[in-house]
Amino acid sequence: MTSKSSKTSKEQKPIHPEIDFYRLLNDLPLGVLILDRQRRALYCNQVVEAITGLPAAAAQGLACRHVMRSRLCLTQCPVSQAGALRETVCCETDLISRDRQRIPVRVTLAPTYDRYGKPAGYVETVEDLRLLREHDEKVGQAFSFGHIVGQSAPMEKMFRIVPVIAQSDASVLITGETGTGKDMLAETVHQQSERAKGPFIKINCGALPETLLESELFGHTKGAFTGAVENKKGRFHLAHNGTLYLTEIGDLPLPLQVKLLTFLDDKVVYPLGDTKGFAADVRIIAATHRNLEQMVREGRFRQDLFFRLNVLRLHIPPLREREGDVHLLLDHFLRYFAQKLNRDISGYTAKAMKALLAYSYPGNVRELRNLAEYAVNVCQEDKIALKHLPAYLLESRAPEMIEVVPEPPHAVSAPTPALPPPTEPKMEGASWAAVERQLIMDALIKSRGNRLQAAERLGWSRSTLWRKIRHHGIDAI
Amino acid sequence: MTQRIIIPLHEEEVAPRFDLSTEVLTVECGDDGQILKEKILILPGPSAERLCHLALTEKAHLIICGGIDQEVFDYLIWKRVQVIDDVIGPGALVLQRYLKGHLKAGDIVRP
């Protein structure tokens, strides 16, 4: 034997012939499994016993795949792939213990040699990653407040101010583009406030006609108007001792702005047709994507109401101004949807990530979330690649989509569309439901109506496809 | 009454993991423990859900397997499929041992 390693081995003296190496291995805080050349277990220490749940005595002589039961053993065993392992291999995988728990582990496999330099087998070390994963989750949560995720400077500034605002009982005005998370922030403010145990009532001021909205907000008494067959409590009444969240406050009709102003002054609501008021202890949080200052200048929003609502103001920056948050949010939503949809997706390819980071996200976090959901649904591989992203993302149309849509001069109650309507029936701006429906249709067409084949194309079970077909009403076509 | 048994395989052995098995031995045996029908199914890919679905469509009474997730185990029990898990050994020997009434969870059957 003339190899260098064998010479070194021959020259090296044993560390100490009296040292009990088995005891030493047992005391290590790392799982150690020693295997022979056929990958049968010769020895495993206490940590391996603890992780796998298999007693060391029972493990002796068993093939390592039966001892470890790791995904790596059964799908890409480094030893079986390369014939004989020459270099140390380290990878993360999972195993199923004897108490049926799936445990994330890091496995390091290295070849061992006898004193003459001949391969003698392998040594495998196992690290339990459960604590590390928990820590990672906590680190992930460190960049969040409530359900809002962000680490950019404007978001950190907001996270600092939100607890202060929550503790106050003054009215809050939340502004920000569509999809930035105004509703979520409003709920977070409520949850962090002393009113958290009280109700959080939300009403969209742009969703109802004026008369209905008035009745919804303030309630009515029996006989107040045609069709008022019984007394009805308004949202103010329902939000007593809690928070009333008025979303799209910019769409509130002028007459109701006066009524809201009166409430903010007197803290008393008068249901329609009732002369007796109700003293409602309600905190108001209002939100809008419109420019209220401009609306005030144009006489479409009452200045005095604006001043009363604008006591504490929170502005959520659009995603394009939140440097570093796109990456964080992409990872966050990938984890969220992968877990929700039970997919084993570890991340994005470099190209996909580059495309995602280069995109301008006119629909902000909502659009990013939809993109992540789409990609996780479509991806059948380990990583999300360019082909798993919607086609419109790769088209250079971003500048035209960022354009701010001017307020229509006379459309007070009609909400302005945030994006120009697409001229072609493409998928941009489409909800996941529409995208999913299209995916199902495409799969059905490609499989000539064969549902089993369509389900396989989509990576779903037949029952899932059946349920989704019913959900989208595709059968009816 | 006949009994239907499913054993996920990895080569000739009981698959170390239920969720990563792509071969399944399905056995139908009579009251006297005699094997009436035996077949091996090759699955398109590893999937615990697909195996559960197979067990239900085949109306299996028993699954003999290696490692299995608690969630999947509970699901099968809920669906009234008996599960003997943590079994190590060649599929044929494990089956014989079961038919003799000696197999229990955690058994290692060495050839």
Interface residues (C-beta under 8 A of the other chain):
Chain A: A58 G61 L62 R65 H66 R69 R71 C73 L74 T75 L95 I96 S97 R98 D99 R100 Q101 R102 S461
Chain B: H10 E13 A15 P16 R17 D19 L20 P46 E49 R50 H53 G66 G67 I68 D69 Q70 F73 D85 D86 I88 G106 I108 R110
